[in-house]
Amino acid sequence: MNLDEQMTSKVAGLLAGGGPDLGAAGARALVADLRQQAARAPKIVGDLTGLSVDAVVEVPVSVVDRSGWARMASRSIAQMAGSDGTTRALGASMGMGAAMGFLGRNILGQYIPFENHLLLVAPNIAGFQRAYHLDGKDLALWVATHELTHAAQFAAAPWLADYLLDRAHSLISIAETDTADFSLEKGPGGDVTALMSLVEGHAEYVMNEVSPRLMPSKRRLIEAMAKRRASGGYFRKQTTKQLGMDEKAKQYASGNGFVSAVVAERGHEGLNTVWQSRENLPTLAEIRDPASWIARVLG
């Protein structure tokens, strides 16, 4: 699949809109909070996971608007899709841009492993805070902790980004040549689903394990996120399904369950063996049956 990054990001930015009006003073305060809390997050991630966060401390943090997110995310998606810049499909680029426009209204933050860069989407974080009357500093720390857990994962497993690209390219190739063989349950699709379940579930687990001493309103944040994921009318729910975001929610749940089970049985030290080699990654069946991964990898 070849994508025109500029076309994709323009369409996404246009459809995403600008978000809530914060005013100049409000915007400055939000940016300051986001940067301050992002600076606190690496130590919290390290303390909770036992992973080294030396590299995570150096991850560049950009506080962006929706268009800024669309621009940088488009570049990442083009890399995932294997775009070589020679043949750019207008239809594919516009379709991807439309999908990203919807995502751009909702995404709070994103760690881009291929560029080692954290994006915090200020208008969406502000909108979520206002809609559920949340503590701004706690919310900023919560989002940053989730995303920088991803940074710790990829730092612990330097081979992981190449593995993800390889599996994604294989999956896209199947989708373009033989749709009958396309599956998110087996082959490259199963590998991608298992990996995304692991990394997203691990980040979900970590963000929800932050001590209330550091994040007093944590319980309120967890409840608000659950309501946010369950909310929306028919159009939103259908769009969410079409974009695979319902599957992403399942990944959070199944991956969180896997991580919780392994940590309960063998601690974070046992879980962290998963980052040592691709052979240690759980299969999709093992995500659903953590005991089988423990038996295979930890003995």
Disulfide bonds with the S-S distance in Angstrom:
none
